[in-house]
Amino acid sequence: MPEQSNDYRVAVFGAGGVGKSSLVLRFVKGTFRESYIPTVEDTYRQVISCDKSICTLQITDTTGSHQFPAMQRLSISKGHAFILVYSITSRQSLEELKPIYEQICEIKGDVESIPIMLVGNKCDESPSREVQSSEAEALARTWKCAFMETSAKLNHNVKELFQELLNLEKRRTVSLQIDGKKSKQQKRKEKLKGEIHQIEPFHGVRMH
């Protein structure tokens, strides 16, 4: 299908229970669900701006289990950008991201040009923290990716996470703001203004 090429695909990875679905649902629907329901794979779509035209941000919320390695590989090979989520209350969940990151490197090759965010979710549960921000920041530097802490529950840094991820894309201009059409109209208005300014003195001369 031709419209597929206009999709910007983001895959969200992480261990079960770290809040991948909560982050995605908070971003797409603005809702938060207390109960934990394991995901096999869900895809959410949102309209965004891409190279000044409208395209679809396609967010794939992947399974946290290791039962589906083929699905994981497919999500990586099709993905344009990646969000790697762990819970700040679980060191194990951070460890589980390492093989996923290695697989992204293996499938994608040069990851420096690919937007990747390392995300410490559940920062509202600070008393139970097992992973310090400084430690995750150091890992993000090693992985040459960006880092952010979020709370899907409190809606902290959720929109910023997706905004920042899109800002990391260097091959094209992607933005959550759909301003492509607006900017064209603005340009047209400015151009008309410019033309009017140029014509006015000419009219003035003719009137004399």
N, CA and C atoms as an extended XYZ file, in Angstrom:
624
Properties=species:S:1:pos:R:3:atomname:S:1:resname:S:1:resid:I:1 pbc="F F F"
N         0.849       -1.194        0.000 N   MET     1
C         0.000        0.000        0.000 CA  MET     1
C         0.881        1.238        0.000 C   MET     1
N         0.630        2.181       -0.897 N   PRO     2
C         1.532        3.321       -1.025 CA  PRO     2
C         1.602        4.192        0.222 C   PRO     2
N         0.486        4.301        0.984 N   GLU     3
C         0.514        5.192        2.144 CA  GLU     3
C         1.455        4.700        3.251 C   GLU     3
N         1.867        3.429        3.165 N   GLN     4
C         2.780        2.888        4.160 CA  GLN     4
C         4.061        3.709        4.252 C   GLN     4
N         4.522        4.181        3.092 N   SER     5
C         5.791        4.906        3.072 CA  SER     5
C         5.673        6.228        3.827 C   SER     5
N         4.440        6.671        4.047 N   ASN     6
C         4.234        7.929        4.752 CA  ASN     6
C         4.116        7.730        6.263 C   ASN     6
N         4.257        6.486        6.707 N   ASP     7
C         4.211        6.211        8.145 CA  ASP     7
C         5.566        6.498        8.769 C   ASP     7
N         5.522        6.978       10.017 N   TYR     8
C         6.755        7.075       10.792 CA  TYR     8
C         6.595        6.098       11.944 C   TYR     8
N         7.378        5.023       11.909 N   ARG     9
C         7.126        3.908       12.823 CA  ARG     9
C         8.052        3.934       14.043 C   ARG     9
N         7.427        3.945       15.203 N   VAL    10
C         8.142        3.930       16.477 CA  VAL    10
C         7.810        2.625       17.191 C   VAL    10
N         8.830        1.887       17.621 N   ALA    11
C         8.594        0.642       18.371 CA  ALA    11
C         8.993        0.860       19.828 C   ALA    11
N         8.130        0.401       20.733 N   VAL    12
C         8.374        0.555       22.170 CA  VAL    12
C         8.718       -0.814       22.750 C   VAL    12
N         9.925       -0.919       23.330 N   PHE    13
C        10.392       -2.189       23.883 CA  PHE    13
C        10.629       -2.076       25.386 C   PHE    13
N        10.593       -3.215       26.054 N   GLY    14
C        10.891       -3.250       27.484 CA  GLY    14
C        10.311       -4.505       28.106 C   GLY    14
N        10.768       -4.822       29.321 N   ALA    15
C        10.292       -6.009       30.029 CA  ALA    15
C         8.809       -5.855       30.380 C   ALA    15
N         8.163       -6.966       30.697 N   GLY    16
C         6.751       -6.939       31.095 CA  GLY    16
C         6.567       -6.129       32.368 C   GLY    16
N         5.541       -5.271       32.389 N   GLY    17
C         5.200       -4.555       33.617 CA  GLY    17
C         5.924       -3.242       33.850 C   GLY    17
N         6.765       -2.799       32.881 N   VAL    18
C         7.489       -1.531       33.111 CA  VAL    18
C         6.638       -0.308       32.764 C   VAL    18
N         5.514       -0.539       32.078 N   GLY    19
C         4.617        0.573       31.770 CA  GLY    19
C         4.665        1.035       30.326 C   GLY    19
N         5.049        0.133       29.414 N   LYS    20
C         5.091        0.508       27.979 CA  LYS    20
C         3.703        0.923       27.496 C   LYS    20
N         2.717        0.063       27.746 N   SER    21
C         1.346        0.358       27.297 CA  SER    21
C         0.821        1.611       27.986 C   SER    21
N         1.156        1.769       29.268 N   SER    22
C         0.684        2.948       30.010 CA  SER    22
C         1.218        4.226       29.382 C   SER    22
N         2.490        4.225       28.992 N   LEU    23
C         3.076        5.404       28.345 CA  LEU    23
C         2.399        5.696       27.015 C   LEU    23
N         2.209        4.638       26.226 N   VAL    24
C         1.614        4.817       24.896 CA  VAL    24
C         0.160        5.284       25.020 C   VAL    24
N        -0.589        4.649       25.912 N   LEU    25
C        -2.003        5.025       26.084 CA  LEU    25
C        -2.137        6.432       26.645 C   LEU    25
N        -1.229        6.792       27.543 N   ARG    26
C        -1.247        8.142       28.114 CA  ARG    26
C        -1.002        9.175       27.004 C   ARG    26
N        -0.078        8.848       26.115 N   PHE    27
C         0.259        9.767       25.027 CA  PHE    27
C        -0.860        9.846       23.985 C   PHE    27
N        -1.354        8.678       23.569 N   VAL    28
C        -2.326        8.650       22.463 CA  VAL    28
C        -3.731        9.018       22.938 C   VAL    28
N        -4.118        8.479       24.100 N   LYS    29
C        -5.518        8.652       24.539 CA  LYS    29
C        -5.666        9.544       25.775 C   LYS    29
N        -4.541        9.840       26.432 N   GLY    30
C        -4.611       10.681       27.632 CA  GLY    30
C        -5.187        9.964       28.831 C   GLY    30
N        -5.146        8.618       28.811 N   THR    31
C        -5.731        7.848       29.916 CA  THR    31
C        -4.647        7.045       30.637 C   THR    31
N        -4.967        6.621       31.863 N   PHE    32
C        -4.048        5.757       32.617 CA  PHE    32
C        -4.841        4.610       33.219 C   PHE    32
N        -4.283        3.395       33.065 N   ARG    33
C        -4.969        2.205       33.553 CA  ARG    33
C        -4.132        1.606       34.688 C   ARG    33
N        -4.730        1.471       35.866 N   GLU    34
C        -3.981        0.952       37.022 CA  GLU    34
C        -3.620       -0.527       36.850 C   GLU    34
N        -4.570       -1.304       36.316 N   SER    35
C        -4.345       -2.756       36.258 CA  SER    35
C        -3.361       -3.107       35.143 C   SER    35
N        -2.622       -4.164       35.331 N   TYR    36
C        -1.630       -4.596       34.341 CA  TYR    36
C        -2.206       -5.700       33.469 C   TYR    36
N        -2.294       -5.427       32.183 N   ILE    37
C        -2.766       -6.435       31.226 CA  ILE    37
C        -1.644       -6.661       30.216 C   ILE    37
N        -1.050       -7.861       30.179 N   PRO    38
C         0.064       -8.097       29.263 CA  PRO    38
C        -0.326       -7.864       27.799 C   PRO    38
N         0.588       -7.283       27.060 N   THR    39
C         0.361       -6.965       25.641 CA  THR    39
C         1.024       -8.024       24.777 C   THR    39
N         0.369       -8.455       23.721 N   VAL    40
C         1.067       -9.264       22.710 CA  VAL    40
C         1.676       -8.290       21.709 C   VAL    40
N         0.846       -7.520       21.053 N   GLU    41
C         1.340       -6.404       20.259 CA  GLU    41
C         0.169       -5.533       19.851 C   GLU    41
N         0.286       -4.244       20.140 N   ASP    42
C        -0.749       -3.287       19.750 CA  ASP    42
C        -0.097       -2.178       18.946 C   ASP    42
N        -0.834       -1.654       17.966 N   THR    43
C        -0.319       -0.521       17.201 CA  THR    43
C        -1.298        0.623       17.299 C   THR    43
N        -0.770        1.791       17.628 N   TYR    44
C        -1.596        2.999       17.734 CA  TYR    44
C        -1.127        3.982       16.672 C   TYR    44
N        -2.079        4.753       16.149 N   ARG    45
C        -1.721        5.711       15.104 CA  ARG    45
C        -2.135        7.117       15.499 C   ARG    45
N        -1.271        8.046       15.182 N   GLN    46
C        -1.571        9.449       15.441 CA  GLN    46
C        -1.045       10.268       14.272 C   GLN    46
N        -1.807       11.296       13.902 N   VAL    47
C        -1.394       12.122       12.769 CA  VAL    47
C        -0.340       13.119       13.241 C   VAL    47
N         0.762       13.207       12.511 N   ILE    48
C         1.822       14.165       12.835 CA  ILE    48
C         2.268       14.875       11.559 C   ILE    48
N         3.190       15.800       11.721 N   SER    49
C         3.749       16.510       10.567 CA  SER    49
C         5.086       15.875       10.202 C   SER    49
N         5.289       15.646        8.916 N   CYS    50
C         6.547       15.046        8.460 CA  CYS    50
C         6.972       15.738        7.170 C   CYS    50
N         8.145       16.384        7.202 N   ASP    51
C         8.615       17.161        6.041 CA  ASP    51
C         7.513       18.080        5.516 C   ASP    51
N         6.874       18.778        6.431 N   LYS    52
C         5.838       19.771        6.123 CA  LYS    52
C         4.577       19.200        5.482 C   LYS    52
N         4.453       17.866        5.478 N   SER    53
C         3.160       17.317        5.054 CA  SER    53
C         2.683       16.415        6.189 C   SER    53
N         1.469       15.931        6.062 N   ILE    54
C         0.900       15.145        7.164 CA  ILE    54
C         1.249       13.676        6.980 C   ILE    54
N         1.679       13.025        8.054 N   CYS    55
C         1.903       11.582        7.974 CA  CYS    55
C         1.410       10.921        9.255 C   CYS    55
N         1.519        9.625        9.322 N   THR    56
C         1.000        8.869       10.461 CA  THR    56
C         2.137        8.405       11.350 C   THR    56
N         2.053        8.795       12.614 N   LEU    57
C         2.981        8.262       13.609 CA  LEU    57
C         2.387        6.927       14.040 C   LEU    57
N         3.114        5.854       13.765 N   GLN    58
C         2.611        4.518       14.077 CA  GLN    58
C         3.431        3.985       15.255 C   GLN    58
N         2.787        3.821       16.409 N   ILE    59
C         3.503        3.384       17.615 CA  ILE    59
C         3.165        1.919       17.870 C   ILE    59
N         4.176        1.075       17.832 N   THR    60
C         3.959       -0.344       18.107 CA  THR    60
C         4.383       -0.642       19.535 C   THR    60
N         3.403       -1.044       20.329 N   ASP    61
C         3.619       -1.408       21.728 CA  ASP    61
C         3.888       -2.911       21.729 C   ASP    61
N         5.142       -3.291       21.921 N   THR    62
C         5.521       -4.704       21.759 CA  THR    62
C         5.301       -5.495       23.047 C   THR    62
N         5.388       -6.795       22.926 N   THR    63
C         5.223       -7.669       24.089 CA  THR    63
C         6.447       -7.588       25.000 C   THR    63
N         6.189       -7.696       26.303 N   GLY    64
C         7.305       -7.686       27.252 CA  GLY    64
C         7.893       -9.070       27.462 C   GLY    64
N         7.273      -10.090       26.870 N   SER    65
C         7.783      -11.450       27.083 CA  SER    65
C         8.769      -11.821       25.986 C   SER    65
N         9.488      -12.890       26.203 N   HIS    66
C        10.497      -13.318       25.213 CA  HIS    66
C         9.962      -14.431       24.309 C   HIS    66
N         8.648      -14.580       24.311 N   GLN    67
C         8.047      -15.689       23.554 CA  GLN    67
C         8.008      -15.436       22.052 C   GLN    67
N         8.156      -14.151       21.664 N   PHE    68
C         7.937      -13.815       20.254 CA  PHE    68
C         9.155      -13.151       19.607 C   PHE    68
N        10.281      -13.869       19.526 N   PRO    69
C        11.484      -13.237       18.969 CA  PRO    69
C        11.320      -12.774       17.526 C   PRO    69
N        10.506      -13.496       16.746 N   ALA    70
C        10.320      -13.114       15.337 CA  ALA    70
C         9.574      -11.784       15.237 C   ALA    70
N         8.579      -11.594       16.119 N   MET    71
C         7.833      -10.335       16.126 CA  MET    71
C         8.750       -9.182       16.525 C   MET    71
N         9.624       -9.455       17.473 N   GLN    72
C        10.561       -8.426       17.931 CA  GLN    72
C        11.488       -8.009       16.789 C   GLN    72
N        12.016       -8.994       16.082 N   ARG    73
C        12.916       -8.699       14.955 CA  ARG    73
C        12.200       -7.884       13.878 C   ARG    73
N        10.938       -8.243       13.628 N   LEU    74
C        10.162       -7.542       12.605 CA  LEU    74
C         9.917       -6.086       13.023 C   LEU    74
N         9.573       -5.878       14.295 N   SER    75
C         9.344       -4.517       14.796 CA  SER    75
C        10.611       -3.681       14.664 C   SER    75
N        11.771       -4.315       14.891 N   ILE    76
C        13.039       -3.581       14.775 CA  ILE    76
C        13.328       -3.266       13.316 C   ILE    76
N        13.166       -4.269       12.445 N   SER    77
C        13.523       -4.045       11.037 CA  SER    77
C        12.603       -3.009       10.386 C   SER    77
N        11.334       -2.939       10.823 N   LYS    78
C        10.398       -1.985       10.234 CA  LYS    78
C        10.457       -0.610       10.908 C   LYS    78
N        11.021       -0.558       12.121 N   GLY    79
C        10.974        0.677       12.908 CA  GLY    79
C        11.899        1.768       12.407 C   GLY    79
N        11.455        3.018       12.567 N   HIS    80
C        12.295        4.178       12.259 CA  HIS    80
C        12.926        4.739       13.529 C   HIS    80
N        12.252        4.522       14.673 N   ALA    81
C        12.740        5.057       15.949 CA  ALA    81
C        12.321        4.101       17.070 C   ALA    81
N        13.053        4.156       18.193 N   PHE    82
C        12.834        3.164       19.260 CA  PHE    82
C        12.798        3.807       20.638 C   PHE    82
N        11.856        3.316       21.448 N   ILE    83
C        11.779        3.730       22.849 CA  ILE    83
C        12.046        2.486       23.691 C   ILE    83
N        13.100        2.539       24.503 N   LEU    84
C        13.471        1.399       25.347 CA  LEU    84
C        13.115        1.746       26.786 C   LEU    84
N        12.105        1.056       27.318 N   VAL    85
C        11.544        1.418       28.624 CA  VAL    85
C        11.970        0.431       29.706 C   VAL    85
N        12.407        0.985       30.841 N   TYR    86
C        12.606        0.155       32.042 CA  TYR    86
C        11.867        0.859       33.178 C   TYR    86
N        11.729        0.172       34.296 N   SER    87
C        11.118        0.803       35.462 CA  SER    87
C        12.233        1.200       36.423 C   SER    87
N        12.163        2.420       36.967 N   ILE    88
C        13.232        2.846       37.894 CA  ILE    88
C        13.232        1.985       39.161 C   ILE    88
N        12.137        1.206       39.362 N   THR    89
C        12.053        0.358       40.558 CA  THR    89
C        12.582       -1.051       40.303 C   THR    89
N        13.120       -1.295       39.091 N   SER    90
C        13.575       -2.652       38.765 CA  SER    90
C        14.867       -2.633       37.949 C   SER    90
N        15.961       -2.971       38.631 N   ARG    91
C        17.255       -3.053       37.933 CA  ARG    91
C        17.205       -4.123       36.846 C   ARG    91
N        16.482       -5.193       37.124 N   GLN    92
C        16.344       -6.297       36.166 CA  GLN    92
C        15.756       -5.796       34.847 C   GLN    92
N        14.784       -4.881       34.930 N   SER    93
C        14.130       -4.395       33.707 CA  SER    93
C        15.114       -3.582       32.852 C   SER    93
N        16.083       -2.940       33.515 N   LEU    94
C        17.109       -2.211       32.749 CA  LEU    94
C        18.056       -3.214       32.078 C   LEU    94
N        18.416       -4.248       32.813 N   GLU    95
C        19.301       -5.300       32.261 CA  GLU    95
C        18.660       -5.950       31.026 C   GLU    95
N        17.335       -6.116       31.079 N   GLU    96
C        16.638       -6.802       29.975 CA  GLU    96
C        16.618       -5.986       28.683 C   GLU    96
N        16.941       -4.695       28.779 N   LEU    97
C        16.977       -3.863       27.564 CA  LEU    97
C        18.265       -4.076       26.777 C   LEU    97
N        19.301       -4.587       27.443 N   LYS    98
C        20.615       -4.689       26.780 CA  LYS    98
C        20.580       -5.591       25.547 C   LYS    98
N        20.000       -6.817       25.648 N   PRO    99
C        19.929       -7.642       24.432 CA  PRO    99
C        19.054       -7.023       23.342 C   PRO    99
N        18.039       -6.251       23.732 N   ILE   100
C        17.180       -5.597       22.732 CA  ILE   100
C        17.993       -4.533       22.001 C   ILE   100
N        18.753       -3.746       22.772 N   TYR   101
C        19.593       -2.716       22.150 CA  TYR   101
C        20.609       -3.365       21.197 C   TYR   101
N        21.199       -4.470       21.650 N   GLU   102
C        22.185       -5.170       20.803 CA  GLU   102
C        21.539       -5.661       19.512 C   GLU   102
N        20.291       -6.099       19.619 N   GLN   103
C        19.589       -6.582       18.427 CA  GLN   103
C        19.273       -5.422       17.470 C   GLN   103
N        18.932       -4.264       18.032 N   ILE   104
C        18.704       -3.082       17.182 CA  ILE   104
C        19.993       -2.756       16.421 C   ILE   104
N        21.129       -2.800       17.126 N   CYS   105
C        22.427       -2.532       16.483 CA  CYS   105
C        22.696       -3.543       15.371 C   CYS   105
N        22.387       -4.794       15.657 N   GLU   106
C        22.668       -5.876       14.700 CA  GLU   106
C        21.802       -5.721       13.439 C   GLU   106
N        20.516       -5.399       13.638 N   ILE   107
C        19.594       -5.317       12.496 CA  ILE   107
C        19.750       -3.993       11.745 C   ILE   107
N        19.944       -2.909       12.492 N   LYS   108
C        19.966       -1.573       11.877 CA  LYS   108
C        21.363       -1.118       11.458 C   LYS   108
N        22.393       -1.759       12.007 N   GLY   109
C        23.752       -1.319       11.664 CA  GLY   109
C        24.124       -0.063       12.427 C   GLY   109
N        24.224        1.050       11.725 N   ASP   110
C        24.652        2.305       12.346 CA  ASP   110
C        23.500        2.915       13.139 C   ASP   110
N        23.554        2.802       14.476 N   VAL   111
C        22.436        3.311       15.282 CA  VAL   111
C        22.588        4.789       15.624 C   VAL   111
N        23.732        5.369       15.318 N   GLU   112
C        23.928        6.781       15.663 CA  GLU   112
C        22.941        7.685       14.942 C   GLU   112
N        22.506        7.265       13.763 N   SER   113
C        21.577        8.106       13.000 CA  SER   113
C        20.118        7.733       13.268 C   SER   113
N        19.897        6.819       14.212 N   ILE   114
C        18.525        6.371       14.501 CA  ILE   114
C        18.074        6.919       15.853 C   ILE   114
N        16.893        7.542       15.917 N   PRO   115
C        16.400        8.055       17.196 CA  PRO   115
C        16.095        6.912       18.168 C   PRO   115
N        16.794        6.918       19.299 N   ILE   116
C        16.534        5.926       20.358 CA  ILE   116
C        16.453        6.672       21.684 C   ILE   116
N        15.412        6.390       22.458 N   MET   117
C        15.265        6.986       23.791 CA  MET   117
C        15.304        5.880       24.833 C   MET   117
N        16.169        6.047       25.817 N   LEU   118
C        16.153        5.165       26.985 CA  LEU   118
C        15.262        5.851       28.014 C   LEU   118
N        14.240        5.137       28.483 N   VAL   119
C        13.225        5.774       29.331 CA  VAL   119
C        13.066        5.043       30.658 C   VAL   119
N        13.266        5.780       31.744 N   GLY   120
C        13.026        5.242       33.084 CA  GLY   120
C        11.619        5.625       33.503 C   GLY   120
N        10.685        4.694       33.412 N   ASN   121
C         9.293        5.000       33.770 CA  ASN   121
C         9.067        4.755       35.273 C   ASN   121
N         7.915        5.197       35.750 N   LYS   122
C         7.488        5.057       37.154 CA  LYS   122
C         8.323        5.931       38.092 C   LYS   122
N         8.707        7.142       37.611 N   CYS   123
C         9.496        8.002       38.492 CA  CYS   123
C         8.649        8.558       39.640 C   CYS   123
N         7.330        8.260       39.619 N   ASP   124
C         6.475        8.626       40.763 CA  ASP   124
C         6.701        7.676       41.942 C   ASP   124
N         7.406        6.562       41.683 N   GLU   125
C         7.646        5.574       42.753 CA  GLU   125
C         9.083        5.671       43.273 C   GLU   125
N         9.565        6.912       43.439 N   SER   126
C        10.955        7.142       43.852 CA  SER   126
C        11.409        6.394       45.105 C   SER   126
N        10.562        6.249       46.146 N   PRO   127
C        11.036        5.523       47.341 CA  PRO   127
C        11.488        4.086       47.032 C   PRO   127
N        10.933        3.485       45.975 N   SER   128
C        11.306        2.097       45.623 CA  SER   128
C        12.377        2.051       44.527 C   SER   128
N        13.020        3.191       44.255 N   ARG   129
C        13.981        3.283       43.156 CA  ARG   129
C        15.141        2.303       43.313 C   ARG   129
N        15.428        1.560       42.236 N   GLU   130
C        16.593        0.663       42.208 CA  GLU   130
C        17.649        1.157       41.219 C   GLU   130
N        17.217        2.015       40.269 N   VAL   131
C        18.142        2.510       39.241 CA  VAL   131
C        18.260        4.026       39.369 C   VAL   131
N        19.466        4.516       39.665 N   GLN   132
C        19.694        5.960       39.771 CA  GLN   132
C        19.724        6.589       38.372 C   GLN   132
N        19.259        7.835       38.286 N   SER   133
C        19.248        8.546       36.998 CA  SER   133
C        20.644        8.597       36.400 C   SER   133
N        21.649        8.839       37.255 N   SER   134
C        23.031        8.995       36.762 CA  SER   134
C        23.521        7.719       36.080 C   SER   134
N        23.084        6.578       36.609 N   GLU   135
C        23.494        5.287       36.044 CA  GLU   135
C        22.881        5.094       34.649 C   GLU   135
N        21.587        5.418       34.537 N   ALA   136
C        20.899        5.275       33.247 CA  ALA   136
C        21.456        6.284       32.242 C   ALA   136
N        21.793        7.491       32.708 N   GLU   137
C        22.370        8.517       31.828 CA  GLU   137
C        23.693        8.032       31.258 C   GLU   137
N        24.492        7.383       32.118 N   ALA   138
C        25.794        6.859       31.676 CA  ALA   138
C        25.594        5.771       30.618 C   ALA   138
N        24.589        4.918       30.818 N   LEU   139
C        24.298        3.856       29.853 CA  LEU   139
C        23.844        4.473       28.526 C   LEU   139
N        22.997        5.507       28.610 N   ALA   140
C        22.514        6.185       27.396 CA  ALA   140
C        23.678        6.788       26.615 C   ALA   140
N        24.673        7.329       27.338 N   ARG   141
C        25.854        7.891       26.654 CA  ARG   141
C        26.610        6.791       25.918 C   ARG   141
N        26.748        5.639       26.584 N   THR   142
C        27.425        4.497       25.963 CA  THR   142
C        26.680        4.051       24.713 C   THR   142
N        25.361        4.057       24.808 N   TRP   143
C        24.517        3.609       23.692 CA  TRP   143
C        24.303        4.707       22.643 C   TRP   143
N        24.833        5.902       22.933 N   LYS   144
C        24.655        7.055       22.022 CA  LYS   144
C        23.176        7.339       21.769 C   LYS   144
N        22.401        7.267       22.838 N   CYS   145
C        20.973        7.566       22.702 CA  CYS   145
C        20.576        8.599       23.752 C   CYS   145
N        19.342        9.079       23.681 N   ALA   146
C        18.860       10.074       24.641 CA  ALA   146
C        18.232        9.362       25.842 C   ALA   146
N        18.089       10.109       26.945 N   PHE   147
C        17.557        9.518       28.175 CA  PHE   147
C        16.530       10.462       28.808 C   PHE   147
N        15.486        9.869       29.367 N   MET   148
C        14.463       10.665       30.049 CA  MET   148
C        13.766        9.798       31.081 C   MET   148
N        13.356       10.406       32.201 N   GLU   149
C        12.525        9.683       33.170 CA  GLU   149
C        11.090       10.175       33.037 C   GLU   149
N        10.157        9.245       33.134 N   THR   150
C         8.743        9.571       32.911 CA  THR   150
C         7.875        8.964       34.005 C   THR   150
N         6.652        9.450       34.081 N   SER   151
C         5.630        8.786       34.884 CA  SER   151
C         4.340        8.801       34.081 C   SER   151
N         3.943        7.622       33.590 N   ALA   152
C         2.682        7.531       32.838 CA  ALA   152
C         1.524        7.855       33.778 C   ALA   152
N         1.690        7.478       35.044 N   LYS   153
C         0.623        7.680       36.027 CA  LYS   153
C         0.357        9.176       36.241 C   LYS   153
N         1.439        9.943       36.415 N   LEU   154
C         1.289       11.381       36.683 CA  LEU   154
C         1.324       12.217       35.401 C   LEU   154
N         1.445       11.551       34.256 N   ASN   155
C         1.570       12.230       32.959 CA  ASN   155
C         2.799       13.151       32.952 C   ASN   155
N         3.886       12.674       33.542 N   HIS   156
C         5.120       13.464       33.613 CA  HIS   156
C         6.055       13.085       32.459 C   HIS   156
N         6.391       14.070       31.631 N   ASN   157
C         7.345       13.883       30.519 CA  ASN   157
C         6.856       12.939       29.413 C   ASN   157
N         5.557       12.658       29.359 N   VAL   158
C         5.078       11.685       28.362 CA  VAL   158
C         5.078       12.306       26.956 C   VAL   158
N         4.435       13.463       26.832 N   LYS   159
C         4.422       14.128       25.518 CA  LYS   159
C         5.849       14.535       25.144 C   LYS   159
N         6.603       15.013       26.155 N   GLU   160
C         7.988       15.440       25.918 CA  GLU   160
C         8.832       14.292       25.374 C   GLU   160
N         8.559       13.084       25.866 N   LEU   161
C         9.297       11.906       25.408 CA  LEU   161
C         9.132       11.719       23.894 C   LEU   161
N         7.891       11.765       23.423 N   PHE   162
C         7.644       11.554       21.988 CA  PHE   162
C         8.157       12.744       21.169 C   PHE   162
N         8.002       13.943       21.730 N   GLN   163
C         8.505       15.151       21.053 CA  GLN   163
C        10.021       15.047       20.862 C   GLN   163
N        10.689       14.678       21.947 N   GLU   164
C        12.160       14.584       21.927 CA  GLU   164
C        12.621       13.490       20.960 C   GLU   164
N        11.907       12.386       20.950 N   LEU   165
C        12.247       11.283       20.039 CA  LEU   165
C        12.200       11.762       18.591 C   LEU   165
N        11.134       12.498       18.244 N   LEU   166
C        10.997       13.000       16.872 CA  LEU   166
C        12.070       14.045       16.563 C   LEU   166
N        12.459       14.824       17.591 N   ASN   167
C        13.519       15.821       17.388 CA  ASN   167
C        14.852       15.164       17.036 C   ASN   167
N        15.027       13.920       17.467 N   LEU   168
C        16.292       13.207       17.212 CA  LEU   168
C        16.412       12.751       15.758 C   LEU   168
N        15.283       12.743       15.046 N   GLU   169
C        15.291       12.281       13.645 CA  GLU   169
C        15.990       13.324       12.769 C   GLU   169
N        17.069       12.888       12.141 N   LYS   170
C        17.859       13.840       11.334 CA  LYS   170
C        17.583       13.709        9.836 C   LYS   170
N        17.006       12.593        9.432 N   ARG   171
C        16.840       12.361        7.990 CA  ARG   171
C        15.640       13.085        7.413 C   ARG   171
N        14.695       13.431        8.277 N   ARG   172
C        13.540       14.212        7.819 CA  ARG   172
C        13.013       14.997        9.006 C   ARG   172
N        12.143       15.940        8.751 N   THR   173
C        11.613       16.773        9.827 CA  THR   173
C        10.276       16.212       10.273 C   THR   173
N        10.258       15.654       11.482 N   VAL   174
C         8.996       15.129       12.015 CA  VAL   174
C         8.647       15.882       13.288 C   VAL   174
N         7.375       16.180       13.441 N   SER   175
C         6.943       16.958       14.593 CA  SER   175
C         5.534       16.550       14.990 C   SER   175
N         5.245       16.635       16.298 N   LEU   176
C         3.892       16.333       16.772 CA  LEU   176
C         2.931       17.432       16.345 C   LEU   176
N         3.473       18.639       16.101 N   GLN   177
C         2.633       19.751       15.656 CA  GLN   177
C         2.367       19.608       14.165 C   GLN   177
N         1.105       19.637       13.801 N   ILE   178
C         0.783       19.555       12.371 CA  ILE   178
C         0.762       20.971       11.838 C   ILE   178
N         1.951       21.493       11.517 N   ASP   179
C         2.000       22.890       11.091 CA  ASP   179
C         2.389       23.016        9.633 C   ASP   179
N         2.470       21.873        8.942 N   GLY   180
C         2.876       21.909        7.542 CA  GLY   180
C         1.991       22.816        6.717 C   GLY   180
N         0.663       22.615        6.819 N   LYS   181
C        -0.259       23.387        5.987 CA  LYS   181
C        -0.281       24.841        6.435 C   LYS   181
N        -0.263       25.023        7.752 N   LYS   182
C        -0.311       26.365        8.301 CA  LYS   182
C         0.866       27.185        7.798 C   LYS   182
N         2.046       26.575        7.809 N   SER   183
C         3.228       27.341        7.432 CA  SER   183
C         3.153       27.742        5.961 C   SER   183
N         2.542       26.892        5.134 N   LYS   184
C         2.390       27.259        3.720 CA  LYS   184
C         1.478       28.474        3.597 C   LYS   184
N         0.374       28.465        4.365 N   GLN   185
C        -0.554       29.600        4.328 CA  GLN   185
C         0.140       30.858        4.833 C   GLN   185
N         0.911       30.673        5.918 N   GLN   186
C         1.642       31.810        6.466 CA  GLN   186
C         2.567       32.391        5.402 C   GLN   186
N         3.296       31.472        4.735 N   LYS   187
C         4.235       31.910        3.697 CA  LYS   187
C         3.492       32.685        2.611 C   LYS   187
N         2.321       32.160        2.228 N   ARG   188
C         1.554       32.801        1.172 CA  ARG   188
C         1.118       34.196        1.617 C   ARG   188
N         0.670       34.284        2.888 N   LYS   189
C         0.252       35.582        3.433 CA  LYS   189
C         1.414       36.560        3.422 C   LYS   189
N         2.577       36.065        3.894 N   GLU   190
C         3.745       36.938        3.952 CA  GLU   190
C         4.142       37.392        2.554 C   GLU   190
N         4.034       36.476        1.600 N   LYS   191
C         4.402       36.794        0.220 CA  LYS   191
C         3.449       37.880       -0.308 C   LYS   191
N         2.153       37.695       -0.031 N   LEU   192
C         1.163       38.680       -0.477 CA  LEU   192
C         1.431       40.034        0.151 C   LEU   192
N         1.740       40.010        1.460 N   LYS   193
C         2.060       41.248        2.163 CA  LYS   193
C         3.204       41.949        1.466 C   LYS   193
N         4.242       41.162        1.155 N   GLY   194
C         5.416       41.708        0.481 CA  GLY   194
C         5.030       42.339       -0.847 C   GLY   194
N         4.161       41.640       -1.595 N   GLU   195
C         3.761       42.145       -2.911 CA  GLU   195
C         2.960       43.436       -2.761 C   GLU   195
N         2.091       43.469       -1.726 N   ILE   196
C         1.266       44.660       -1.505 CA  ILE   196
C         2.165       45.850       -1.186 C   ILE   196
N         3.167       45.589       -0.341 N   HIS   197
C         4.084       46.683        0.009 CA  HIS   197
C         4.789       47.208       -1.229 C   HIS   197
N         5.136       46.296       -2.124 N   GLN   198
C         5.845       46.733       -3.325 CA  GLN   198
C         4.910       47.515       -4.245 C   GLN   198
N         3.632       47.122       -4.282 N   ILE   199
C         2.695       47.749       -5.218 CA  ILE   199
C         2.279       49.135       -4.708 C   ILE   199
N         2.122       49.267       -3.374 N   GLU   200
C         1.582       50.508       -2.816 CA  GLU   200
C         2.324       51.770       -3.270 C   GLU   200
N         3.680       51.793       -3.134 N   PRO   201
C         4.360       53.020       -3.551 CA  PRO   201
C         4.105       53.305       -5.032 C   PRO   201
N         3.977       52.223       -5.836 N   PHE   202
C         3.751       52.378       -7.271 CA  PHE   202
C         2.409       53.080       -7.510 C   PHE   202
N         1.359       52.627       -6.722 N   HIS   203
C         0.046       53.287       -6.839 CA  HIS   203
C         0.174       54.743       -6.458 C   HIS   203
N         0.952       54.955       -5.407 N   GLY   204
C         1.123       56.322       -4.916 CA  GLY   204
C         1.698       57.204       -6.029 C   GLY   204
N         2.665       56.672       -6.731 N   VAL   205
C         3.317       57.429       -7.808 CA  VAL   205
C         2.298       57.750       -8.893 C   VAL   205
N         1.457       56.751       -9.218 N   ARG   206
C         0.483       56.949      -10.308 CA  ARG   206
C        -0.550       57.998       -9.922 C   ARG   206
N        -0.892       58.017       -8.657 N   MET   207
C        -1.906       58.989       -8.229 CA  MET   207
C        -1.375       60.417       -8.380 C   MET   207
N        -0.075       60.600       -8.150 N   HIS   208
C         0.504       61.923       -8.359 CA  HIS   208
C         0.504       62.202       -9.859 C   HIS   208
